[in-house]
Amino acid sequence: MANLKAIRCPGCGKRGAWFEDEFGPFCSKRCRLIDLGQWLEEEHAISEPLRPDVFQGYDELPPGDYLDQPDADDLR
């Protein structure tokens, strides 16, 4: 992957270039599995139903690989 800046692991908060690893954005398989367990136990939830207006403007984005490479500054 391109030189991505350090981001925080959503599980433990450690900083690193986690998108370059196989478990990105998590730092490890353990953090990824803990997060999955929290979703399955409903500790995490989407707070409100998604409405069509939430996606307004995204249909006009040009296609490309850049969509799969989030800006690390946005993930702080």
Backbone hydrogen bonds in HBPLUS format (Angstrom, degrees):
<---DONOR---> <-ACCEPTOR-->    atom                        ^
c    i                          cat <-CA-CA->   ^        H-A-AA   ^      H-
h    n   atom  resd res      DA  || num        DHA   H-A  angle D-A-AA Bond
n    s   type  num  typ     dist DA aas  dist angle  dist       angle   num
A0004-LEU N   A0002-ALA O   2.75 MM   2  5.80 103.7  2.34 120.3 104.9     1
A0007-ILE N   A0016-GLY O   2.79 MM   9  5.50 164.9  1.81 145.8 141.5     2
A0016-GLY N   A0007-ILE O   2.99 MM   9  5.50 147.6  2.10 143.2 152.3     3
A0009-CYS N   A0014-LYS O   2.82 MM   5  5.43 151.2  1.90 149.1 158.3     4
A0013-GLY N   A0009-CYS O   2.91 MM   4  4.67 137.1  2.09 127.0 138.5     5
A0020-GLU N   A0017-ALA O   3.07 MM   3  5.84 161.0  2.10 121.7 127.6     6
A0021-ASP N   A0018-TRP O   3.08 MM   3  5.26 158.8  2.13 107.2 114.0     7
A0024-GLY N   A0021-ASP O   3.41 MM   3  5.51 169.5  2.42 108.2 111.3     8
A0026-PHE N   A0023-PHE O   2.96 MM   3  5.34 145.9  2.08 127.5 121.4     9
A0032-ARG N   A0028-SER O   3.16 MM   4  6.42 157.7  2.21 144.9 151.4    10
A0033-LEU N   A0029-LYS O   2.88 MM   4  6.13 158.1  1.93 153.6 159.0    11
A0034-ILE N   A0030-ARG O   2.92 MM   4  6.15 156.0  1.98 152.0 159.0    12
A0035-ASP N   A0031-CYS O   3.06 MM   4  6.22 161.3  2.09 146.0 150.5    13
A0036-LEU N   A0032-ARG O   3.03 MM   4  6.29 158.5  2.07 145.8 151.9    14
A0037-GLY N   A0033-LEU O   2.92 MM   4  6.13 160.2  1.96 148.2 153.2    15
A0038-GLN N   A0034-ILE O   3.01 MM   4  6.31 146.1  2.13 144.5 153.8    16
A0038-GLN N   A0035-ASP O   3.10 MM   3  5.06 118.9  2.49  93.6 108.7    17
A0039-TRP N   A0035-ASP O   3.06 MM   4  6.44 151.2  2.14 150.5 157.9    18
A0040-LEU N   A0036-LEU O   2.92 MM   4  6.23 161.2  1.95 153.4 159.0    19
A0041-GLU N   A0037-GLY O   2.88 MM   4  6.02 145.2  2.00 143.9 152.9    20
A0043-GLU N   A0038-GLN O   2.77 MM   5  5.01 149.8  1.86 162.2 162.0    21
A0042-GLU N   A0039-TRP O   3.03 MM   3  4.90 155.5  2.09 102.1 108.3    22
A0054-VAL N   A0051-ARG O   2.99 MM   3  5.54 153.0  2.06 117.3 125.3    23
A0055-PHE N   A0052-PRO O   3.15 MM   3  5.70 145.0  2.28 112.4 120.3    24
A0056-GLN N   A0053-ASP O   3.22 MM   3  4.96 163.5  2.25  99.4 104.0    25
A0058-TYR N   A0055-PHE O   3.05 MM   3  5.63 157.5  2.10 133.2 140.3    26
A0060-GLU N   A0057-GLY O   3.25 MM   3  5.59 158.5  2.30 106.3 112.7    27
A0061-LEU N   A0058-TYR O   3.22 MM   3  5.49 170.1  2.23 111.2 114.0    28
A0067-LEU N   A0064-GLY O   3.34 MM   3  6.12 164.8  2.36 117.2 120.7    29
A0068-ASP N   A0065-ASP O   2.92 MM   3  5.57 154.1  1.98 120.7 127.7    30
A0069-GLN N   A0066-TYR O   3.18 MM   3  5.14 163.8  2.21 104.7 108.8    31
A0074-ASP N   A0071-ASP O   2.91 MM   3  5.55 146.1  2.03 118.2 127.2    32
A0075-LEU N   A0072-ALA O   3.10 MM   3  5.32 155.8  2.16 106.6 114.1    33
